[in-house]
Amino acid sequence: MPHLVVLYTGNLEAEAHMTALCRTLADTMLTVRDEAGKQVFPTGGTRVLAYPAAHFAVADGKADYAFVYLNLRMGRGRNAATHKQAGDRLIAATREHFAPIFDKRPIGITLQIDEGPEVFDAKHSNLHPLFNKP
């Protein structure tokens, strides 16, 4: 963890370059630091996934409206300043990515951050050791 899931209306598929957005958002997450300057999100645990909605309804349906929903899920223990820093950085990166589309068509963007408690949390990964070398 953390996992950032991006859901977006399928009408953005041709113009949104979602793979580039995923990389930008993952890189942005890796820049978040705590008060001591320590990286907040572990490199090996950072995931960004994007899914188009094939079926959707936005607003009154009288135009080709689009929508992007980002949900960052992180483990418990980070303070409000860290939540805000992560949110501010992620929404800024998202706004920058979608600026050219935003100027051409109606689009809504929402970012929400959720933090535990998990009722069940299992992990199996060999990614972390790749980045936790002394």
C-alpha positions in Angstrom: 0.0 0.0 0.0 -0.6 2.9 -1.0 -2.9 2.1 -3.9 -4.4 4.9 -6.1 -7.3 3.7 -8.3 -8.4 6.0 -11.1 -11.8 5.5 -12.7 -12.7 7.5 -15.7 -15.4 7.8 -18.3 -14.7 5.8 -21.4 -15.1 8.8 -23.6 -11.7 10.0 -22.4 -9.9 6.9 -23.6 -8.6 8.2 -26.9 -7.3 11.5 -25.6 -6.3 11.0 -21.9 -3.0 9.1 -22.1 -3.8 7.2 -18.9 -0.6 5.2 -18.8 1.3 8.5 -18.7 -1.0 9.8 -15.9 -0.4 6.6 -13.9 3.4 7.0 -14.1 3.1 10.7 -13.2 0.9 10.0 -10.2 3.1 7.2 -8.9 6.2 9.5 -9.2 4.2 12.2 -7.4 3.4 9.8 -4.6 7.0 9.0 -4.2 7.9 12.6 -3.6 5.7 12.9 -0.5 7.8 13.3 2.7 7.0 13.4 6.4 8.1 16.1 8.8 11.5 14.4 9.2 12.0 14.3 5.4 11.4 10.6 5.2 9.6 9.2 2.1 6.0 8.5 3.2 5.0 5.9 0.6 7.2 2.9 0.1 8.5 2.6 -3.5 7.7 -1.1 -3.7 4.2 -0.7 -2.4 3.1 2.2 -4.6 0.5 1.2 -7.1 -1.6 3.3 -9.6 -4.3 1.6 -11.6 -6.6 3.2 -14.1 -9.9 1.8 -15.4 -12.3 3.2 -18.0 -16.0 2.9 -17.4 -17.5 1.5 -20.5 -21.0 2.5 -19.3 -21.6 5.8 -17.6 -24.0 8.7 -17.1 -22.7 12.2 -16.3 -24.8 15.2 -15.4 -27.8 15.7 -17.7 -26.4 13.7 -20.6 -26.9 16.6 -23.0 -23.2 16.8 -23.9 -20.2 14.6 -24.1 -19.3 15.1 -20.4 -16.4 13.3 -18.9 -15.4 12.4 -15.3 -12.3 11.2 -13.5 -12.4 9.8 -10.0 -9.2 9.1 -8.1 -9.2 7.2 -4.8 -6.0 6.9 -2.8 -6.1 4.2 -0.2 -3.3 4.2 2.4 -2.6 2.5 5.7 -3.3 4.2 9.0 -0.8 6.3 10.9 -0.2 9.4 8.7 -1.1 12.8 10.0 -3.4 15.4 8.5 -0.5 17.4 7.1 0.7 14.3 5.2 -2.8 13.7 3.9 -3.0 17.3 2.7 0.4 17.2 1.1 -0.4 14.0 -0.8 -3.8 15.3 -1.9 -2.4 18.7 -3.0 0.4 17.1 -5.0 -1.9 14.5 -6.6 -4.6 16.9 -7.6 -2.0 19.3 -9.0 -0.5 16.6 -11.1 -3.9 15.4 -12.3 -5.0 19.0 -13.2 -1.8 19.5 -15.1 -2.3 16.2 -17.0 -5.9 17.0 -17.9 -5.4 20.7 -18.7 -5.4 20.4 -22.5 -8.6 18.2 -22.3 -10.2 20.5 -19.7 -9.9 23.4 -22.1 -11.8 21.6 -24.8 -14.6 19.8 -23.1 -16.6 19.6 -19.8 -14.9 17.3 -17.3 -15.1 16.7 -13.6 -12.2 15.5 -11.5 -12.5 14.2 -7.9 -9.8 13.0 -5.6 -10.5 11.2 -2.3 -8.1 9.8 0.2 -9.1 6.9 2.5 -7.1 5.6 5.4 -7.7 2.3 7.2 -8.9 0.6 9.3 -8.8 -2.5 7.3 -10.9 -5.5 8.4 -8.5 -7.8 6.6 -5.1 -7.0 5.1 -3.0 -9.6 3.5 0.1 -9.0 1.4 2.4 -11.2 -0.7 5.1 -9.4 -2.6 8.7 -9.7 -3.7 8.8 -6.0 -4.8 9.8 -4.4 -1.5 13.2 -6.0 -1.3 14.1 -4.5 -4.6 13.9 -1.0 -3.1 14.8 -1.7 0.6 18.5 -2.3 0.0 20.9 -0.8 2.6 
